[in-house]
Amino acid sequence: MSMLVKIGKKGKRVVKKLIAPAEKHSLSYTRRIERVKTRRRICAMTFDDGPMDLPAAPDRFGGKSLTDVLLDALAEFEAKGTFDVVGDTSENYPDKAGKVGSASWGGIRFDHYPDIHKDEKGGAAHNDRLIRRMLEEGHQITSHGYRHIIFGKKPFVYGGRVYLGSMDKAVEDLQRLDRLMLDQYGYQLTMHRPPHYVDRMQDGFTSYDVCDKMGYQYLAASFDGAGWLPSTLSDPEAALQAEVNAMVEPMRKALEKDPDFFCGQIIFQKDGYNMGKRTPVAYGLRKQLELLRAYGYQVVTAAALLAESPFADLGREDPLFEKLCALQRERAIVYSDNCLRLDAPMTQGELAMLLSPKEETLQRRWREIRRTGKRQAPYWGAMDWCAEQGLLPRDAKPDAPVTALPEALFAPTQGFNRREVYRAYKGR
């Protein structure tokens, strides 16, 4: 099945290139955080779907829960993890398990963590001790949704899955986990990874809108730790060893080729069973951490990576770094893929995003989506506000280049690329 999944993913990418235009990134308050720009040997590891209070499979840790095994390994190497937790999947019934080795092994209509009919052994709602241990040991907790229900249709792999389908339902689901963490632990979630990375919903909104509403950043990853994919070998022990090797060898080869390869990267892992109902992460994680330590890496939280640099293409050595760090907290100046692209010409739509207040920008666009039931151009709300304020003409085109700037808001510039415009911006 792992080979089928890999072939399927490659096939999907080919089809998208053939029948769909290349993805056009736009400025966004929510950015997909996969890695950051840094010269330091620091990286992050994320662990999806937990916490899990069932033992590793196979169990060679005396019945200790998988999440405890992972936390023990992280503690041994003085590493800090980012645990992308679910709330509770016990409401996801009626349902039945699919075939082990298939994507639906944990449920035909829903996901069930850590396993179908064992929901009470997984999720933050059932695992107070594990959540408290994560927090006490300095790990970060992020949101993977309360019930781990996909936001929209995903016909290729999960055609039979129930999906939320609307921004309101997705926000309601995320708010349940947000409130649980805040009320029970005084912990504010700041990042979210949509279940199975499904972004588009049927009401015209996307997961980026959901994150905007919640005040989250979109947590992604740049390197697949591979512990979630099962081996095709029939012998269980050989399959486990193959899965552990699949976690370790790509990392080893990457480091041998470029010792700085993992600088600023986010590595994906899973706090749960893979599709073969094994947990190679229980055995491969230590090997990965050993490799990283041998090359001088420190494993930090995703939040610590963002504190090092919030951008994928700009680091601390740039003279504009501090100004842009402050500006991005209030304005949408970074593209949805977390790049600044400072050498690119500034467009009218991008200028509008710099000038328009966040709440006005979001609310105007959201109202238009609700009114029409259709997706709207990403800069619609900002351009509407700027036209109303007389900062841009009503007939301004979002892709048209900027040729002049409001003198009251900008110092003189040497040109109109994005670096010069941001350098000259005085603020409002």
Summary of the structure (lengths in Angstrom):
residues: 428
radius of gyration: 22.5
end to end distance: 55.4
largest distance: 71.9
contacts: 1443
relative contact order: 0.15
helix: 39%
strand: 12%
